[in-house]
Amino acid sequence: MIISDKLKTKTQHLSESDIDLSLDLYAEIARLKKDMNAVLLAHYYQEGEIQDIADFVGDSLELARKASQTKADVIVFAGVHFMAETAKILNPGKPVLLPDLKAGCSLADSCPADQFKQFREAHPDHFAITYINCTAEVKALSDLICTSSSAEKLIAQVPPETPILFSPDRNLGAYLMKKTGRKMTLWNGSCQVHEIFSEKKIAQIKVTHPEAKLIAHPECEDHLLNIADFIGSTSALLKYVQNVSDKEFIVATEAGIIHQMEKACPGKTFIAAPPDNNCACNECPHMKLNTLEKLYLCMKNRSPEITMPEDIRLRALKPIRRMLDMS
């Protein structure tokens, strides 16, 4: 992600403490959204108060589609920077605002563009399928972008004789190899949230909640997926809890999705899968950097704004468009 010096300077003077405490932030954000003709996109892992005021809430694939279809003049993305970059790639003529520039992604960080370029060059005959949780520079080096909800379908469309590189999440890649029977060469990356769930602590929850179903995102480690009752993308997990008669669920993904689950299923119980230490590591620290106050400030000041070199944008656009067309 590349930010202009002017925007960097402007952002340094912004502070949540500068906000008038008498302001109704919900009303102010609604007013700014109308004045700017903006659309507010929020990922399921955002705080509940942000999800509740967003125009669209979804997973990476849904939000990429909404970004590609929007008629708004400004896109405000309550998510992490690779998501805002994707929106900018799809909408070069629209400002794309991100409440906090530090809202990154541990998985994207695990795949630097220069190292990924070497990885590709070492496998020149391979077709590179890359999970959307990566930087614009890595997308620009890829043949096809996927999401956790679309990956299986996309892999099935690659000719069987074509070798595949799958990056950057090794857990998702290993899961997809099991699901599809397709051998792939995997990049050794992972998400800090999905790797830290404790099988032992989940077993302890099962003692007091014996009927609870364990539902897990495929970015989780194999030992956890092996005991899960259902595995799916964030959207798939949300649909699952709505469509089954079970009343209790242990949720092994970022805890922000529980807000939508509780709204959709008020009579059911959702327990965030615990981490293997005493921190709140079942919450993404990057996603939670965005706050209602920062959202208001970024709309008021129209910054920080995502920018990138046009050659990178055009190269990254091709595999994203391919994903949207194929999925």
Phi and psi in degrees as a GROMACS rama.xvg file:
@    title "Ramachandran Plot"
@    xaxis  label "Phi"
@    yaxis  label "Psi"
@TYPE xy
-120.42  128.333  ILE-2
-119.691  134.621  ILE-3
-66.5338  153.454  SER-4
-59.5899  -37.3642  ASP-5
-60.4621  -43.5593  LYS-6
-69.963  -37.0276  LEU-7
-58.4568  -45.6879  LYS-8
-63.3472  -42.7184  THR-9
-65.0387  -40.9634  LYS-10
-65.3988  -31.9246  THR-11
-62.1399  -22.0716  GLN-12
-93.6329  -3.82374  HIS-13
-83.7106  142.174  LEU-14
-152.589  137.195  SER-15
-61.3135  -28.7425  GLU-16
-69.9833  -15.1975  SER-17
-79.8855  -7.72566  ASP-18
-76.7805  134.825  ILE-19
-65.0457  118.183  ASP-20
-65.1592  -16.3069  LEU-21
-81.5864  -8.37837  SER-22
-69.111  139.76  LEU-23
-87.7928  98.8578  ASP-24
-63.0565  -33.8253  LEU-25
-62.3399  -45.5894  TYR-26
-67.5414  -40.1731  ALA-27
-65.3597  -41.5691  GLU-28
-65.2894  -40.7948  ILE-29
-62.0319  -41.3817  ALA-30
-65.0936  -46.4844  ARG-31
-62.4801  -39.0382  LEU-32
-62.1885  -40.7987  LYS-33
-69.0082  -45.3961  LYS-34
-62.0405  -36.6588  ASP-35
-87.946  -9.41303  MET-36
49.8749  55.5659  ASN-37
-102.5  154.868  ALA-38
-113.166  135.928  VAL-39
-107.415  114.54  LEU-40
-104.423  134.908  LEU-41
-134.66  137.509  ALA-42
-80.7804  155.794  HIS-43
-58.1273  -21.149  TYR-44
-89.6512  2.93682  TYR-45
-74.8442  163.188  GLN-46
-58.0595  148.992  GLU-47
-57.4122  -36.935  GLY-48
-66.1609  -29.5435  GLU-49
-77.0715  -42.0842  ILE-50
-56.3298  -39.3186  GLN-51
-69.5296  -22.8129  ASP-52
-103.901  -0.295298  ILE-53
-74.6472  152.745  ALA-54
-75.5869  -36.2417  ASP-55
-138.373  134.226  PHE-56
-120.522  133.53  VAL-57
-170.92  -173.003  GLY-58
-92.4482  -174.126  ASP-59
-61.4321  -41.9108  SER-60
-66.7793  -46.5544  LEU-61
-60.9469  -41.6847  GLU-62
-71.0292  -34.4517  LEU-63
-63.3604  -40.4104  ALA-64
-64.9843  -44.6192  ARG-65
-62.6893  -39.9595  LYS-66
-63.6395  -35.3158  ALA-67
-76.1852  -18.7195  SER-68
-105.808  -8.69692  GLN-69
-66.8691  143.959  THR-70
-102.549  1.5576  LYS-71
-66.6375  157.426  ALA-72
-82.3567  -27.5956  ASP-73
-133.018  139.426  VAL-74
-109.939  123.238  ILE-75
-109.061  119.762  VAL-76
-112.452  108.256  PHE-77
-89.8787  90.3705  ALA-78
-167.588  -146.444  GLY-79
-112.63  170.402  VAL-80
-65.5171  -31.9107  HIS-81
-66.332  -29.5707  PHE-82
-69.7499  -44.1631  MET-83
-64.9922  -37.0289  ALA-84
-61.0228  -42.2801  GLU-85
-59.9429  -42.9607  THR-86
-61.6567  -38.7556  ALA-87
-69.2406  -39.6958  LYS-88
-58.4417  -38.3847  ILE-89
-82.862  -17.0122  LEU-90
-135.329  69.5032  ASN-91
-63.0571  -24.9786  PRO-92
-91.3918  -0.381633  GLY-93
-112.018  139.908  LYS-94
-65.2649  135.127  PRO-95
-118.683  117.869  VAL-96
-105.133  141.434  LEU-97
-125.16  124.876  LEU-98
-57.5989  -36.3308  PRO-99
-138.24  119.658  ASP-100
-65.0191  -21.0048  LEU-101
-82.5759  -0.598052  LYS-102
-75.9622  83.9784  ALA-103
-98.7739  -143.67  GLY-104
-161.355  124.063  CYS-105
-63.9987  -33.1226  SER-106
-69.1203  -45.3335  LEU-107
-61.2831  -39.3741  ALA-108
-64.1582  -26.0302  ASP-109
-77.2769  -1.57551  SER-110
-132.063  76.2553  CYS-111
-64.3548  143.772  PRO-112
-60.4112  -39.4943  ALA-113
-66.0191  -38.0654  ASP-114
-72.816  -35.7608  GLN-115
-65.9674  -36.5937  PHE-116
-60.8543  -41.9097  LYS-117
-64.7848  -38.9285  GLN-118
-60.3758  -44.5359  PHE-119
-64.9772  -43.9506  ARG-120
-65.5084  -27.0916  GLU-121
-77.0935  -12.3389  ALA-122
-132.994  65.3384  HIS-123
-65.8182  -20.8716  PRO-124
-92.7988  1.05152  ASP-125
-91.6531  149.873  HIS-126
-92.7742  123.136  PHE-127
-94.5529  107.56  ALA-128
-98.6391  123.42  ILE-129
-123.495  128.892  THR-130
-61.3793  141.964  TYR-131
-61.5715  -18.9671  ILE-132
-75.6971  68.8414  ASN-133
-155.492  168.185  CYS-134
-76.1741  165.247  THR-135
-60.3499  -36.1044  ALA-136
-64.5684  -38.3436  GLU-137
-71.4603  -39.5361  VAL-138
-58.2659  -39.6919  LYS-139
-65.1233  -19.5497  ALA-140
-96.8498  3.68053  LEU-141
-103.952  160.316  SER-142
-92.0352  -32.0232  ASP-143
-152.985  133.677  LEU-144
-96.7888  146.976  ILE-145
-136.285  166.733  CYS-146
-120.148  171.612  THR-147
-64.9218  -27.5902  SER-148
-83.0853  -20.1785  SER-149
-108.974  -12.1256  SER-150
-58.5926  -46.009  ALA-151
-61.1487  -43.8383  GLU-152
-64.8533  -39.1658  LYS-153
-69.271  -42.6496  LEU-154
-59.8444  -37.2663  ILE-155
-63.7186  -20.2585  ALA-156
-91.3724  -5.52436  GLN-157
-84.6442  128.454  VAL-158
-51.3993  137.295  PRO-159
-60.5932  -24.82  PRO-160
-82.08  -5.92273  GLU-161
-90.6102  118.669  THR-162
-70.2087  147.608  PRO-163
-120.63  136.02  ILE-164
-98.4176  128.946  LEU-165
-117.68  127.135  PHE-166
-141.165  162.817  SER-167
-97.3  -4.01368  PRO-168
-89.2294  112.584  ASP-169
-69.9403  -32.0575  ARG-170
-69.5314  -45.2516  ASN-171
-62.9872  -41.3271  LEU-172
-61.4508  -43.6414  GLY-173
-65.064  -39.6513  ALA-174
-62.338  -43.0277  TYR-175
-67.7103  -33.6374  LEU-176
-63.4939  -38.8249  MET-177
-66.5052  -42.3345  LYS-178
-68.9413  -38.5551  LYS-179
-99.0712  -17.643  THR-180
72.702  12.6471  GLY-181
-98.699  121.52  ARG-182
-73.5716  134.025  LYS-183
-137.796  152.344  MET-184
-90.5494  122.871  THR-185
-104.539  140.038  LEU-186
-76.2054  144.483  TRP-187
-92.5554  68.3843  ASN-188
-121.358  165.321  GLY-189
-159.96  164.914  SER-190
-99.3412  130.111  CYS-191
-63.6143  -30.4328  GLN-192
-73.1509  -49.4111  VAL-193
-74.1577  -13.1942  HIS-194
-90.9138  -5.76373  GLU-195
-107.861  0.390524  ILE-196
-65.3851  140.158  PHE-197
-97.8799  115.957  SER-198
-62.6217  -38.5098  GLU-199
-63.7837  -45.4134  LYS-200
-69.0716  -32.5108  LYS-201
-65.5367  -40.1631  ILE-202
-61.3441  -36.9327  ALA-203
-66.5313  -38.2341  GLN-204
-63.0186  -37.8719  ILE-205
-61.478  -26.8327  LYS-206
-65.2319  -43.5578  VAL-207
-89.3094  -16.2962  THR-208
-131.482  68.2233  HIS-209
-63.5527  -22.034  PRO-210
-91.5746  -3.88502  GLU-211
-68.3849  134.744  ALA-212
-89.7379  134.634  LYS-213
-89.8534  118.752  LEU-214
-116.26  138.133  ILE-215
-140.235  147.844  ALA-216
-81.2658  143.408  HIS-217
-67.8417  -3.93634  PRO-218
-76.932  -9.30376  GLU-219
-69.7037  161.76  CYS-220
-71.3532  157.608  GLU-221
-58.6062  -39.6492  ASP-222
-62.5085  -29.5158  HIS-223
-80.003  -41.2044  LEU-224
-62.2837  -30.7013  LEU-225
-66.1926  -23.5841  ASN-226
-106.828  1.67587  ILE-227
-73.9196  144.981  ALA-228
-82.6909  -25.8768  ASP-229
-151.496  138.679  PHE-230
-122.923  132.967  ILE-231
-173.055  169.736  GLY-232
-63.1761  171.365  SER-233
-57.149  -45.1844  THR-234
-65.7414  -38.013  SER-235
-65.4784  -37.6542  ALA-236
-63.652  -41.3705  LEU-237
-64.4158  -42.7599  LEU-238
-65.7635  -39.1287  LYS-239
-59.8093  -48.3747  TYR-240
-66.0097  -23.9068  VAL-241
-79.6952  -26.0701  GLN-242
-99.4779  -8.05273  ASN-243
-107.03  160.225  VAL-244
-85.0693  -11.3323  SER-245
-58.4943  150.811  ASP-246
-109.344  -15.5576  LYS-247
-130.343  139.693  GLU-248
-141.257  138.062  PHE-249
-100.219  122.032  ILE-250
-105.909  108.871  VAL-251
-99.7644  72.2736  ALA-252
-159.221  -177.243  THR-253
-56.8525  134.198  GLU-254
-66.7777  -12.45  ALA-255
-60.4042  -27.9747  GLY-256
-65.8865  -22.7969  ILE-257
-62.404  -28.6338  ILE-258
-58.236  -46.9191  HIS-259
-70.1912  -35.4653  GLN-260
-63.2068  -43.2899  MET-261
-67.3253  -34.8097  GLU-262
-67.7131  -40.6089  LYS-263
-76.7033  -29.5642  ALA-264
-132.946  71.7537  CYS-265
-62.8363  -18.9684  PRO-266
-92.6637  4.56879  GLY-267
-112.395  160.097  LYS-268
-110.553  132.502  THR-269
-124.781  127.082  PHE-270
-117.006  123.115  ILE-271
-68.6942  126.897  ALA-272
-59.3304  130.616  ALA-273
-80.4168  150.771  PRO-274
-78.8236  172.327  PRO-275
-89.7795  18.3377  ASP-276
-143.818  -167.68  ASN-277
-98.5386  8.74183  ASN-278
-90.0212  172.136  CYS-279
-87.7  54.3726  ALA-280
-81.1721  1.29371  CYS-281
-86.5507  6.72847  ASN-282
-114.795  135.38  GLU-283
-74.1498  118.534  CYS-284
-65.4805  -25.8952  PRO-285
-74.1862  -47.5455  HIS-286
-58.3183  -38.7603  MET-287
-79.9254  -1.95515  LYS-288
-67.7898  -29.3357  LEU-289
-73.9158  129.667  ASN-290
-128.382  167.581  THR-291
-60.7768  -38.0125  LEU-292
-65.6419  -44.7989  GLU-293
-66.2592  -35.3874  LYS-294
-62.5715  -45.1764  LEU-295
-60.9639  -46.2915  TYR-296
-63.5582  -40.6916  LEU-297
-67.7751  -32.4059  CYS-298
-75.1914  -40.8274  MET-299
-62.6146  -42.0906  LYS-300
-97.299  -4.14845  ASN-301
52.9968  40.1605  ARG-302
-161.813  154.655  SER-303
-71.6446  147.038  PRO-304
-116.473  137.324  GLU-305
-79.6562  129.471  ILE-306
-134.679  160.672  THR-307
-160.065  157.213  MET-308
-60.4526  142.248  PRO-309
-64.5452  -33.9773  GLU-310
-66.2373  -37.2527  ASP-311
-67.9278  -43.053  ILE-312
-58.4912  -46.0183  ARG-313
-65.5212  -38.926  LEU-314
-71.1755  -34.3457  ARG-315
-74.1255  -28.7239  ALA-316
-62.6987  -38.7258  LEU-317
-58.5899  -52.2051  LYS-318
-70.6809  -25.3736  PRO-319
-70.7351  -45.4897  ILE-320
-59.7175  -39.8213  ARG-321
-61.0971  -42.0087  ARG-322
-60.5092  -48.8922  MET-323
-63.3651  -38.7074  LEU-324
-67.9698  -41.5036  ASP-325
-80.254  -21.7052  MET-326
